[in-house]
């Protein structure tokens, strides 16, 4: 038995970063803690994998009760192969100190075919490398593969009544892509084994590989000496320039040379950090405010999504609306009236009641103020496509939408407290001292989405009534924040 057994996941990790490979084997205690949302992503991947098995029914599952008991899984797989089984789930193989567990192994008249299932909507280079190491181990274990496939989600599929698995999944051969890299696999395996047998952690510095093609789970350890707010937080600065500054020993924005090549907006961020000045473009902001038509409807949506569409006329990963908050203001800087809607998390389609309440609440004239127009507009457009009987009224709402993000995105208004971001989560506390998301239980949209999704699936572990209150408080603050931000903009321009 090899001292260190590589799995396909550790092999892929080693391709990305030698230090991450080493730490994952020898210093797992340094790993970043998985968030609830990350756990949900993994759970969703498991669900997709189990669903894909139905494409090849009546298979034998070689999963063992204990995750690390892979020797039994290998023996069970061999018994299934030699016993004439045609479909095997979680088939396990080991060769040259590398363990591969394949999602689905199928034999037909042409021979054995390997299927690896991904919950993504496209095939990446990482997926090809994943399939390549699987193929290498399986074929060198003595089983010839006629073809290797990646099964992934078809994001063009629209659910109609019963789920159609043949249309939900796209099955793509990657044998040709694998053949281009298979000669390098043995060499890479030996390289990774040497790394694992070292006494010391490989001296690998941070770089673009830390976040590409996905975030490493040792970032907290490797980036611990990077300030919380640094050159890596300069808005829209390329990775190349960020690491150029890093390699020059420049971490603090204060230390960036005045002649360093930056865009106009990046220079604003850097100069405001260095000088503590505030940017206010009075003319542009005044024009923006003067064009807004009263009464003002401050509107915000919350959505959730699923890899597998739940409702008719919906697609994989489609953001499904379930909640909105609305503040209506009849006079500039005047009092507001608040309306809100939150779907009942009972498994039923939340969209129809959402549409009815939205149209009713926004009826009349006046601009609809959102923060990031493309999001709310695209959600309303999706609703119009799914429920054409409401198309005219919904598209009228789109025509009234104005984007409060624009003055901050274009740096017409900027303070160093915004830390280069025009997200409402950064703009609000920078402008309004007594309003912040930090005191809320639900602090951002991803958490809201995850909470409601769990409530819908019946897997939420907390108190549903408390969660509903938390969701309402969070969404309400999003629209109240817009009210206060626009009020503050109006007052600051008038004071100049």
N, C-alpha and C positions, 0 to 999 in steps of 0.2 A: 504493500500500500504506500502511495506517495505521501511524503510529509505534508504537502499542501495540495489539496485537490482544488483545481480551478473549476468553477461553474461557468455557464455561458454568460451570466450576469457579471461575474468577476472578470472574465476575459474582456468583455465590453468595457468595463470600468478601467482595466489596464490599458486599453487602447486610448482611452481619454486622458488618463493621468497615472503615472507610475506611483506617485505619492499616495493618491487615493486608493490604489490597489493595495499598497502596503498597509496603510492605516486600517483598511477594512478587514484585514486579516489579523493584525497585531494590536490595534488600538481602537477597537470599536466604541469604546467609551467616549471617544472624542467626537463621535457623530452628532450632527444636529438632530434635535428632537423632531419627530414627524408631527406636523400639524394635523388637525382634524380634517382639513380639506385635502391634504396629501393622502391621508388614509382613505378618504372617500374616492380619490382618483384610483388608487390601487384596488379598492373594492369593486369599482366600476369595471376595471380591467378584468377582474376575476369573473364578473357577471357576463361580460362579453365573451370571454373564453368558454364558459359553460354553455352559452347560447349557441356558439359556433359549432359545438359538438353535435347539435341537432342536424347540421348539414350532413353528418355521417353518423346516423343513429345505430343503436345497439352495439356500441363499443364496450370494451373492457377497460376499466380505470385502474391504472397501475400505481396510483397514489398510495403512499403508506401512511399509517396513523401518525408516525413521528416524522417530522419534516427532514431531519438529518439522517434518517435510516434509508439512505439511497441504495445500499447493497441489496436490500430486500426488493426494492423497486426494480433494480436491474434484473434480478433473478425472475421476478414476476413477468417482466417484459419478455425475457427470453422464452419462458414457458408459453406465453401467449403466441409468440411468433412461431415456435416449433409445434404448437398445438393447433395451428391452422386458423387462428383468429384473424379476421380480416380488418377489423377496426380497433385500434388501441389508443386510449387517451392517456396523456402524461407518460408516454413511453420513455424509459430511462436507459441510458447507455453511458459507458465510461471507456475512454481510451487515452493513453499517454498522460494520465493524471488529470484529465478534463472530464467533467460530468456534464451531460446534456440531457435535459428532460424536454421532450417534444410535445407540443400541445395535442396534435392528432397525427397518427400514423395509419395509413390506409393501403390495403393491398387489393388490386383488381387484376384483370386479365393481363395487363401490361407490366405488372410488378408493383413494388412498394413506392409510395409517394408520401412526402413529408409536408405537413401543414402547420405553420406557426401563426397564431392568432394575435392581432394587434388591435387595440381599441382606437387607434388613430384613423384619420380619414385619407391618409396617403402613406407612401412607402419612403422611408428615409435611408440615408447611408448607414445609420446605426442598425436599422432593421435588416439590411443586407448583411452586415457583419454578424449580426445575431444568427441569421439563417446559415451563414457560411460556417460558423463554428459548430452549429448543430449538424450540418451535413458532413463535416470533417469527422466528427466523433462517430456518427452513425455508420458511415461507410467504412471507416477503419475498424469498426467493431464487427465487420463482416456482413453487413446488410447493404446491398446495392440499392440505391435510390434512383428510380426512373425520372423523378422530378421533385423539385422543392418549391413550395408555394407560400406566399404570405396572404393571409386572410385579413382584410381590414374593412372598416366601415365605409359604406357608400353614402356620402353626405348629400347626394341628389335624391335619394329615396324619400318618397312621401308616403307615410302610412295611410292605408285605406282599409278600415275594418281589421281583419286578422293580420298579424305581423307576417310579412313575406320574407323569410330568411334568405331566399335566393336573390332577392333584390336588395335586402339590407346589407349583405356582405358582397365585397368584391374579392375574387380569388385570382391572384396574379403569380405567374411563374417567375422565379428569380434565379433559375438555374444558370442562365447565361451570365448574369451579374456576378454570381458566386464563382464561376469558373475563372473570372478575371483576377480574383484575389486569393484563391485557394492555395496557390503556391507559397504565399507568405505566412500562412497560418502556423505551420510547424515552427518556423523561426520565431514568430511572435510568442508562441507558447513557451519555448525555451527561455526567451528573454524575460517573460513574466515570472517564471519559476526562479530564475536567478534573483530577481528583485525581491521575491517573497522570502528567499533564504538569506538575504542580507541581515546583518546585525543592526544596522542603523536605518533610519527613515531616509528615503531618497531625497536629495536636496533639490526639490522641484519648487520653483517660485510660482507665485500666482500669475495668472494670465487669462486670455480669452477662453481657454479650455475649462475654466472654473464654472462657466455658465453656458457653454455651448458644447453639444447641442441641447443640453439640459443642465440644470443646476446640480452641482456636486453636493453631497450631504456632509462634507467636511469644510464647507465655506466658513462656518463659525470659528473653526480652529485656525485655518490657514490665513484668514483675513482679520485675525484678532488685533493686529497692530495697525490696521487701517482706520483712521478716524471715522466716527459715525457720519460726519459730513465732510466729504473730501472731493478731490478732482474727479472721482468716479461718479459724482452726482451732478456734474455739469450737464445741463439739458442738451440732449441730441449730440453730444460730443462723441466722435467715433471711438471704437475700442482701440484702434491704433494710436490715437492721440492720448487717450487716457493712460495707456500703458507706456507711451513715450514719456509722459510726465512722471509716471511712477518710477521708471528706470533712471530718470534724471534726479531722483530723490525728492521730487516735488509731490507732496500729498495734500497739503492745505491749499485751499483756493487763494488764500492771502499771499501765498508765495509764488503764484504764477507770474512770470515776467510780463510786463506791459506789452511787449512786442510779440508775444506768442500768438500764432495764427488761430483766430476764433471767429465765429460768425457774429453778426450784429447782436443777436439776442444773447449769445454766450458772453459777449463782452459786457453786456448790461448786467448779467448775473455776477460776473467776476468783479466788475468795478463797484457794484453796490455792496458786495461783500467786503471789499477792501476799503471803501470810503464811508460805508454806513449811510449812503444817500438813498433817497426814495425817488423812483421814477413816476411821474404823472404827466401823461400827454393830455393836457386839458382839452384841446380842440377835438381830438379823436374820440375821447370819452364823452364829451358834451354832445357830439353828433350822434354817437351810439345811443345815448339816453334819450335825446330829443326825438329820435325816430320811433321809440317804443309807443305803441298805441294802448291807452287805458280802456278798460280796466286790465290789470296785469294778472295773468294766471301762472303762478310758479308751480311747475309740475316736475315730478320725478317718479321713475318706474323702478321696480325691483323684478328680477327675473331668476329663473332656475333652468337648468338644462339636464339632459340625459343622453348618454351615448345611443341608447335604444329609444326611439320615439314611443311615447306613452299614449298619445292621443291621435285621433284621426286628423288628417291635414296638418301634420307636423313632421319635421325632419330630424335626423340625428343631430344632437348637439344644438338644436335650435333653442335660442333663449326665449323661454316662455314667461310671459308676464303673469304676475300673481298679486301685485300690490302697487298702489300709487298713493302719493301724498300731493295735496293741492292747497296752496295758499292763494287767495284772491285778494287783490289790493285795488280799490277803486280810485284812490288818489295817490299821487307821488308821495312817498314817505308816510303814507297814511296807515290806518289800522288794517288788519287782514282778517279774513274769515278762512277757517281751515276745514277741508274735507279730506277724507281718507277712505281707502278701500283695501281690504286684505282678504284674500280668498280663504275659504274653508279648506283645510288640508285633509280632505276625505278621499283623495284618489280620483276625484272627478276633474274634468277639464275646467280650469279656472278662467279661460279666456272670454267666454261669452258674457258672464256677469261683469267681468272687468270692462269689456267694451261698453256695455249698457251704462254702467256707473260713470265711466270716463266721459262719454258723450253727454250724459245728463249734467255732470258737474262742470263741464267746460262750455256748455251751451251759451251762445251769445257772441258778442264781438270783443275785440281786445287781443293783444298779443299773448302767446303762451311762452313763458320764459323757462328754458331748460339749461342744464349745464352739460354740454356736449350734445349738440343738435343731432349728430349722425346716429347716436344711440336711440333716443326716443323716436326719431323719424323712422328709422329702420324697423323698430318694433311695431309702430302703428301701421306701416306698410305691410308687414307680415300678417297682421291681424286682418287687414283689408283683403289680402289674398286668400286667407283661410276662411273668412266670413264675408263673401262678396255682397251680401245683403246690407252690410254696413259700410261699403266701400266709399260712397259719396261723403257721408258724414265724417268718416275717419280721415279721408284725404283733405277735407276742409280744415281739420285740426292741424295737419302737417303744414298747410299753407300759412298758418298763424304763428308758427314756431320761430322764436329768436333765441340766439345762443349767448348766454351770459359768460361763457368761457372765453369768448373772443378777446375782450380787453386784456385778459391775463395771458392768454396764449400768444398774443402779438406783443406782449410786454408794454402795452400802453400804461399799465399800472404794475409796478414791481417794487417789492421790499425784500431785503435780504432774508427776512424770516420765512419767505416762501421757498427758500432753498432750491431755487431753479425750477420748481414745479408749478404748473398752473392747475393742478388737481384741487378740487374744492376742499379736500382734507388739509391741504397746506395753505390755501388762500384764506379760509375762514379764520383760523387762529391768528394769522398774521394781521388781519384787519379788525377783527372783533375780539376784544380781550376776554369777554365773559362767555363765549360760546366755543365749545370744543367737543370732538367725538370721543375724547379719552375717557370721559365718565360713563359712557354707554357700555352696556354688555355686548351689544353688536356694534362694531366700530367701522365696518366697511362692507361693500356690496358682496364680496365673495363669501363672507361669513353669513350674511343674510340669505344668500342663495343656498348655501350648504344647509343652514338650519331648516329652511322651508322644504328643501328636497328630502331631508330626513323625516320631517313631519309627514310629508306625502307618502313616503314609502313605509312608514310605521317603524322606522329604526331610530327615531329620536329618543335619547335616553333621559332628557330633562323633562320639566313640566311644560306641557303644551300651552297652557294659559299664560304662563310667565314668558314663554318664548314669543307668543303673539304680541304681548305688551312690548317686548324688546324690539320686535320687528317694526311695530308702529312708531315707537320712539325714534328709531334710527331713520326711517324714511321721512318722518316729520321733520327731523333736524336738517335733512338734505334740502327741503324746500324752504324752511325757515332761514337756513344759511343763505340761500339766494336772495331772500327778502332783505336781510340785514346787509349783505354785501352790496346790493344795488343801492340801498338807502345810504350806505357809507360812501359809495362812489359819488352819488349825487351831491352829498354834503361837502365832500372834499373838493370837488370841482367848483362848487359855488363859493367856497372859502378862498380860492386862489385869486 
